[in-house]
Amino acid sequence: MQVSWTSPQQPNGQISHYELLMNGSQIYSGSDDVYMVTHLQPYVLYEFMVRACTSAGCTNSLPTLARPDEAPPTDLSAPSVHVIGSRSTEVTWSPPANQNGRITGYELRRNGTLIELTTNTWYMDYDCLPGTTYAYRVTAYNSKGSVDSPVAHATTFASAPEGTVVSSECIH
């Protein structure tokens, strides 16, 4: 992020140097009126202030808030899957550890197929079959990209057999 400033309207003497403070800590001292701040975290709000100094002392500017642009999110943990019954699961997840911006939505996939596009961090899956193992994966999005979670597996409870067909044949 490039930070720049102008000389005071009334310097009351020769400006000997400027000091740039970020979140209260000095990160630059010199005669330039521009400084490139590096190694900032994406989308984190920073406070900047400039001190203009003469041989008689220094005066501070008003603070200015600025944030770098977003970056794709990172570090999304696997969802938690709780089997509710033979035909349902509850899937929950947490936002990425490094959101690097504002999360705009989540995709939930079961066995690779999209089943939900949401802004929530939970989903009730009522479209399951008994005694079946499912793989769930979440994808989190912000304006700069996405991150996939690892896969979480769950097997629904077994149930009694269904659809037994009886056939009979009369022999004469």
Residue pairs with C-beta under 8 A, 6 or more apart in sequence:
1 36
1 37
1 40
1 46
1 66
1 68
2 34
2 35
2 36
2 37
3 20
3 34
3 35
3 36
3 37
3 48
3 66
4 33
4 34
4 35
5 18
5 20
5 33
5 34
5 50
5 61
6 33
7 15
7 33
7 52
8 15
8 52
8 59
11 52
11 54
12 54
12 56
13 54
13 55
13 56
14 54
14 55
15 31
15 52
15 53
15 54
16 53
16 54
16 55
17 29
17 30
17 31
17 53
18 28
18 29
18 30
18 31
18 32
18 33
18 50
18 51
18 52
18 53
19 26
19 28
19 29
19 50
19 51
19 53
19 58
20 26
20 27
20 28
20 29
20 35
20 48
20 49
20 50
21 27
21 48
21 49
21 50
21 51
22 37
22 46
22 47
22 48
23 46
23 47
24 47
27 35
27 37
28 35
37 46
40 46
40 68
41 68
41 100
42 68
42 69
42 70
42 71
42 100
42 101
42 144
43 67
43 68
43 69
43 70
43 71
43 99
43 100
43 101
43 102
44 67
44 68
45 65
45 66
45 67
46 65
46 66
46 67
47 63
47 64
47 65
48 63
48 64
48 65
48 66
49 60
49 61
49 62
49 63
49 64
50 60
50 61
51 58
51 59
51 60
51 61
52 58
52 59
52 61
53 59
69 144
70 100
70 101
70 102
70 142
70 143
70 144
71 100
71 101
71 144
71 145
72 100
72 142
72 144
72 145
72 146
72 147
73 96
73 98
73 99
73 100
73 101
73 103
73 140
73 141
73 142
73 145
73 146
73 147
74 96
74 97
74 98
74 100
74 147
75 96
75 97
75 98
75 147
76 93
76 95
76 96
76 97
76 138
76 139
76 140
76 147
76 148
76 149
77 93
77 94
77 97
77 149
77 150
78 93
78 149
78 150
78 151
78 152
79 91
79 92
79 93
79 108
79 136
79 137
79 138
79 149
79 152
80 91
80 92
80 93
80 152
81 89
81 90
81 91
81 134
81 136
81 152
81 153
81 154
82 89
82 90
82 91
82 92
82 154
83 89
83 154
83 155
83 156
83 157
84 90
84 124
85 156
85 157
86 128
86 130
86 131
86 156
86 157
86 158
86 159
87 126
87 127
87 128
87 129
87 130
87 156
87 159
88 124
88 125
88 126
88 128
88 156
89 124
89 125
89 128
89 134
89 136
89 154
89 156
90 122
90 123
90 124
90 125
91 108
91 122
91 123
91 124
91 125
91 136
91 138
91 152
92 121
92 122
92 123
93 106
93 121
93 122
93 138
93 149
94 121
95 103
95 121
95 140
96 103
96 140
96 147
99 140
99 142
100 142
100 144
101 142
101 143
101 144
102 142
102 143
103 119
103 140
103 141
103 142
104 119
104 141
104 142
104 143
105 117
105 118
105 119
105 140
105 141
106 116
106 117
106 118
106 119
106 120
106 121
106 138
106 139
106 140
106 141
107 114
107 116
107 117
107 138
107 139
107 141
108 114
108 115
108 116
108 117
108 118
108 123
108 136
108 137
108 138
109 115
109 136
109 137
109 138
109 139
110 125
110 134
110 135
110 136
111 134
111 135
112 135
112 137
115 123
115 125
115 127
116 123
125 134
128 134
128 156
129 156
130 156
130 157
130 158
130 159
131 155
131 156
131 157
131 158
131 159
132 155
132 156
133 153
133 154
133 155
134 153
134 154
134 155
134 156
135 151
135 152
135 153
136 151
136 152
136 153
136 154
137 148
137 149
137 150
137 151
137 152
138 148
138 149
139 146
139 147
139 148
139 149
140 146
140 147
140 149
